[in-house]
Amino acid sequence: MKIRNFGIGVGCLGACLVLAGCASRPATLEESTADVSSELRPSEAGCDAKPTGIATSDYFLDFIVPAGLMPDSKFDGRAAHIEVHRVQPVYAHGKCPSVRTSAAVLIHGRAVPGPSAFDHRHDGGGELSVQENLARAGIDTFAPSLLGYGRSSTFEDGLDDPCNASLRPYPSPLSNSCPYPEGCDLAVPVPPYAYDQQNSQLGTNPLSSGRCAHSTSTRFARMDVWVRDVRQVVDDAILRAQPASGKVTLIGYSAGAPRVGRALYQSAADYNRPWLRRDDIDHVRDSTDRVVFIAPLLIGPNEEPEETDMNPANGPFITFPLAISGRVTTGRWDMSAARHLVCTGHYVSGSAEEQFEQTLARDALGSQWGGTNPADPTGVSRVPTFSTYGLNANVAPKIDKPTLVLQGLDDSQARPELTCPFYNALPAENKVLVELDCASHTMLVEGCSGTRCEHEDDDIPPAYGTRGDDTWAGPSRTIQAALVEWINDGKFHHERSGRFLVDTSGVVSASAGVCALRQ
């Protein structure tokens, strides 16, 4: 049975649960949908012990930008909103009283907004969706698109201004002399922070008249911008889901890991900042029962460098707010050609293109940019620039929550050799490190095919995360299974602590006590 309902999204739920103010928005700007699909199961004494389906909804949370929060002060006091994508379990006959309610907040990374990252739709289905599979296990999930991403606020004179994409670089590093009338830029050239994207990505649509000067000449955000977002979403999720513990599991993927880590750890100096108070940070800690870091980007210093520090070693220092990613055409994500041949089926056909299209579907403006034909824009993904800091082995001792770390051994972005000292420094006794072979940085949506994935033979141990037919479904399914077990029980493979290796066939074994490295 397929049912479609239309509900009303909530901007301010009850009291204003934000660090600054709470502003209402016209109802016409609310976008809320509910998509309920059910497979009825036998009820228990008139109630359901397991979900009969899932419901998906999108809504907005409103707030006022606190003074000093963003690098460009012109955004101080602006009304803004963040979009939240919720996927929740449905119980057709009501949930049995004995069933425990759990909730999770999932924080996305650098380039892909929450719904595209965590509710990936493959061939229209939810096989690769973290949120759908958690909801089918009875877990209520909330995936925001943080400020500057997706349908969250991007600001007309911020990321909506194509002139805020990058210009040509200064002729020499640390130089203040620019020969071009529209200006020059400085940044560490790490994708998607490439130079001169006004010309290379937007030169036809929408900048056919040529390069132009920035309306904002600094990065869009600092890590603390999204700490504020995390606080607001956590509060909202607890009110909506009503988890039995009164707390959520906080999950950070890729660059979402330092966003989560920063929300759980602050230095004493930060407590005096006008947009971030000690009780705000303590509140995030008090509202979180467990933590998960997936492919964590452990880069940058403990604290944000000074805004005048132009040394790339302390940065990156970025003089423009908008980065652009063009249409995706990859066929193996970021795995090397040699490993791609070994890790058969790790790339699920069409998944990269699907993720780009799903990201584009939430960006009406970006979908009209890019390409070389003025009458046929190809669409681009718009990404805010930001300074990265706040998560490494030095700050790990301050993150005292039970922590699960999931690391792909073929990850060229979140490097395994940095994960081991970070994990070692975590103080909680209840902590687990899981290293996954044949898993790259995009392991949330990676699969498996061929004989390495088949476990019909009794001599082959079962994989951790199968399709139900004794076939390993790849890193994506292992991650989904690990999250369900961790959120519900604080365990991985029935253990509360330890290091584990998931091999190329999905079989779990205890590691030798050191982080495995892919040579």
N, C-alpha and C positions, 0 to 999 in steps of 0.2 A: 504494500500500500504506500502510495506516495502522496504526501499532503504538503501544500505550500500555504503558509500563513504570512501575514504582514502585520508586524508589531510596531511599536513606537520606541525609538531609541531614547536613551536617557543621557542628557548632558551633565546635569548636576543631580546626583542621586542622594536624596536626603540632605544632610549638611554638606557644605562645600568641603570636599576632601582634597585640597590642593595646598601647595606651599604658599601660594599668594592668594589672589581672589578667585571668584568663580563667576563667570559671565554667562548669561543665558543667550541662546541663539534662536533665530526664527525657526519654526517647525519645518519650513520648506527646505532648510539646509540639513535636516536630519535624514540619514539614509539607513533604514533598518529593514532587514529581511529575515525571514525564518524559513528554513528549508528542512523539513522533517521527513526522514525515510525510516520505515519501520518493518521489521521482520518479527511478527508476534511470537513470543515464546510462552510456554506454559507458566501461568502465574502461581505464586505460592500464597495460599490462603487469601486470595483476592489481591495480592500485590506482586510486584516483580522483584526478584533477587538480582537480576541482571538487566542491563539496558535492553530495550526493545528496538531502539533506533537512536538517531542523533539529531540535534537541531543546530543550525548555523545562523548566526546573526552578526550584523555590523552596527556599531553605534559610535557616538563621539563623546569625549570627555572635554569639557571646556575649562579654561584657566586664563589668568592674566600673567603675562611674562614678567617675572620679578625683576626689579632694577638690578643691573650688573650681572645678570645670569648669562646673557649672550655676549660674545665678543664685540658685536656692534651695538652700541647703546641706543641706536635709533629704534630698536625693537622693544625697549623697556616700556612696560605698561600696555603693550598691545594685547588685544583679545586673540586667543589662539585656541586650537583644539587638537586632540590626538584621536585617531581612529583606533578602535579595538575590535578585533575579530574573535568572536567567541564560538567555540564548538563544544556542545554539552551533551551529556547522555539524556535520553528520553525513556521514561518508564510508563508504558501505555496504561497500566493498571495502578499506577502509583508505586513509589519505591518502598520496599519493605523496611520497617523501622530498624532492623538489624544491619542494614547496608550502610557502610561508612561513606560519608561524602568527602572527597578529596578534590583539591583544586591546584592548578599550576599556572604560572605566568611565564610566558616564553618571550625572551628578548632577542631580536634579530641582530644581524651583523651589519657590515659596512655598506653593502650594495643592494640587498634585497629586503623589501618590507616584510612585516610579520606574516600576513596571510600567504604570500608567495613562498616564503621560507618554510612555514610550518603546516600549511594546509595545501600542499602541492597537489594539483589535480592532474593525474596521468590518464590520458585517454578518457577523461571525464570521470574517472573513478578515484577512490581514496587510498589505493594501495600504498602510495608514497607519502600520504598525509600523516604527519605526526599527530596533529590535533584529532583527526578522525579516529585513529586507532587508540588514542588515549581515551577519547570519549566512549568508544565502544567497550572499553574496559572499566567504565564508570567514573572517569576523571573529567572534571569540568576544566576547560582550558581557555586561556585568554592570551591572544597574541597581538599586541599593539603595533601599529606603525608609528615609530617614534617621531618627534618633531622634525620636519624636513623630509619625511618619507611618505610615499603613497598618498592617501587622501587626508593626511594630517596637514597642519598649516605649513605652508612653504613661503608665504608672504610675496605680495606683488612686487615689492622692491628688494626681494631677497632671491630665492631660488627660481621665482617666476620670471625674472629679468634675464634674458639670454646674454646680456652684456656682462653678467656676473660669472660666465664661464671663463676659463683661463685664456690669457694672452701669451704672447711670445715671452721667453725668459729674458732676464737681464743678461747683457753680453758676457759678464763674468760674475762668479759667485760672490755674494755679499756686497755687490755693487749697488749704489744708489743712482747710477747714471743710466737713463733709458733713452734710446734714440727714437722711439716711436711715439707719435702724438697721443695715441689712446692709452699708452702706459705699458708696463712690463709686469711680469709676475715672478714669484719665487715659491718653490715647493720642492719637496723630495719627489722625484718622478716615479711614484709607485702607483700602478693602476688602481683606480681610474683617474689618478691625479696627474694626467698628462698635460703638457704645455700646449697652448694655442688651440684649444678645442673650439674656440669661437670660429676658427677657420676650418679645422679638420672635421668637426662634427656638425657645426651649425651654419657653415658658410653658404648653404643654399636655403635651408629652412631653419630658423627664420631670419638669419642675418645676411640676406642677399646683398645688402648695401655695404657690407664690410665690417671690420672689427670696430668695437666701440668701448668707451671707458666704463669701468665698473661703477655701479651705484653703491656697492659695498666692497671695500678693499681690505678684507680680512676673512679669515675662515668663518664658516657659518656657526659652528658650535664648539663648545668644550665638553668634556665628559660629564661635567656636573649638570649640563642641560638635560641629559637623559637620565641622570639620577633623579631629578625632579619628576620626570615622566614615570619612572619605575615606581616611585612612591605613590603617585596618583593611581596608577593601574592596580597596584597591589591592594590599596584600600578599596577600590571599586570592586575588584574580584572577590574579596572577602565578603562584602555586603551582598553581592549578587549570588555567589555560590553557597555561602553559609557552610564552609567546610567544618567537619566535626572538631578539628583541632583549633579552629579559629585562625589558622595560618595557611599559607600557600607554599608550594615548592617553587623556587625561583630558578629558571633555566636560562643560561646565556650561551648563545651559539656564536662562534667566530669573534668578531668585534663586539658582539653582545656580551661576551664573557667579561671584558673589563668594565662594561657598563653595569653589569650585575655586581662584580667585585667592588667597584667604586661605591655602589649603593650600600654595601655591607661593611666597608672600611673607609674611614676618613681620618685624617690627621687632626690634631688639636687645633691647628691654625685654621682649618676649614670651618670649624664651628662658629667662628666669628664673622663669616661672610654673610651678607644680608639675605642671600637667597638660600642659604643652607645652614640650618641650625642644628645643634646637637640633638634636640628631641626629635627632629625629623629623621636623622640617621638612625637613632636608637629605635625609632618606630618601625623602620624597615626591618631592622634586625629582629624586633619583637614579633613582626608579622610573618616571618619566614621560618619554616621548620626544617627544610632541607634545601640543598643547592646542587645544581648540576652545571658543569662546564663542558660544552661540546666543542671540540676543535678550538680551544681557547687561544686567542691571539695575545701572547704574553710579551708585549712590546711597550717601550716607552718607560719613562722614569716613574718614581712614586707619585710625584705631584706635577702639576702643569708647569711647563717652563714659563718664564717671563715673556710677555707678549712682544717685548723688544729683542728677545733672543733669536737671532737669525741663523744660528748654527744648526745645520741639518742634523747633527748628531744628537741634539736635544729636542728635536721636533717630531714631526715635520712642522716647520713654520710655513704657513700657507697664506698667500695674499689675495685669494679669491674664494668665494663661498660655494661655487657650483661646479661639480664634476659630472662628466657625461660618460655613459657607457652605450656603445652602439649595439645593433642587433647581433644576437648570439648565433654563431654558426658552428660551434664546437661539436665534436663527435666523441670526445672522451673526457670531458671536463679538464682537470689540470694534471692528470696522471701521465707519466712518461710513456712513450710508445712501447718500450720494452715491457714495462709493467702492465700496460694495457693488454698486451697479448697473454700475459700470465693470468691476470685477473679477469677472466672471461665473464662478460655480461655485467661488469661493474657499472658501465654506462648504460642506463636504460634508454633505449632509443626514443629520441624526441624530447627527453626530459629538459634539456637545456633550453630548447626553443619554447617549450611549454612554460617554463618558469619566466622567461622574458616576456611572453605574451600576457601571462597572468599579472606580472608587474606593470606592464603597459596599460592593462585594463583599468588600473587604479590611478592612472595619471593622464587625465584628459589633455593637459597641456603638452606633456612630453610626447604623447602619441602623435602630435602634429609637428614635431621637430625632426630634423635629420634627413639624410638622403641627398641625392644629387638632382632630383626632379622636383621643380617648384610645385608641380601639381600633384605630387605623390610622395608625401613625407613617409619615411620608413619607421619613424618613432625612435626615441632614445630613452634610456633610463636615467633619471636625474638623481644625483646623490649629493648630500651635503658634505662639505669638507669639515674636518674637526681635528683638534689636537688629541693625541692618544696618551694616556697616562693612567696609573692607578692599579695595575694588576701585574705582578711579577712575584718572584720568590721572596722578595724583601717584604711585601705587604701580606703575603699568604698567612703568616702567623696571626694576623688580626681577623681572619675569616674563620670563625670558630664553629660554624654550623656543620652538621653531617654533610659530606661533599662527595659527589660522584664525578669523576673526570673521564671523559671518553675521547680518545685520541686515535686518529688514523695514522698508520705507519707510512702511508704513501702521501701524506699531507705535506705539500711544499710551501704552505703559507703559515699554518700553525705548526711550528717545527717540534717534532717529538723530543729533541734533546733539551728543549726548554721546559717541557711539561714535567719531566722527572723531578728536578729540583723544586719546582712549584708544588708538586704533590707532596714531596717529602716535608716541606715546610708547613703544610696545613696542620693545625693543632688538634683537630677532632680525632678521637679514637675511631669513630664511625666514619671511615673514609675508604673509597675504593678507586683504583685506577684501572681502566680497561683500555687495552691497546688492540686495535682492530687491523689485521692484515688486509691487504687489497681494499683499503679505504682511504680516499683522498679528502680534501677539504670539503667536498660536496657530498660527504657520506650520508647525509640525511636522506638523499634521494638515489642512492646507489644500490644496485642489485647484484645478481649472480646468475650465471647460466652455464650449462655443460656438466660434465661428470663430477667436477669438484663440488657441486652443489647438491648431489644426490646422496641420500642417506638410507636407501631401502635395505641395504645389507646390514645384518645384525652386528657385523664386525666393525661397522663404522659408527662411532658415537653420534648421538643426535646433535643437531645444530641448535644454537641458542637463537631462536627466531625462525620458524619455518612457515611455509604456506599452509600447513595442515596436511600435506601429502608427503611428509618426510623430505621435502626439498628445501634447502636453505634459500631464503629470499634475499640474502645479501646484507650489507651493513645497515641499510635502512630499517629492515625488520629487527635486526639485533638491537639497534638503538631504541626502537619503539618498545620492545620487550623489556629492555633494561630500564627505561623510564617508568614503565608501569610498576615494575617490581620495586624500584627505588622510592617512587612517590607513595606507594601503598605500605611498604614494609621497611624502607631504609636498608635494603639489601640488594646485592647483585649475585645471581647464581646461588642464592640462599646464604650468602655470607655478608656480614656487616662490615668487614674490612679486608684489605689485601689487594694484590696486583694480579691482573688476569690478562691472558692473551686470547684473542679470538682469531683462529687461524684462517687460512684461505678457504676452508670448507665450513666455517662458522662454528667450529668446535671450540669450547672454552677449556682452558687449562690455567693452572696457577703459574705465574711467571717466576723467573729465577731470582727475583729480588732487585733487578736492575731494569731500567727502561730499555726495551728493545729498540734498536735503531735500524732503519733501512739503509743499507750501504749502497 
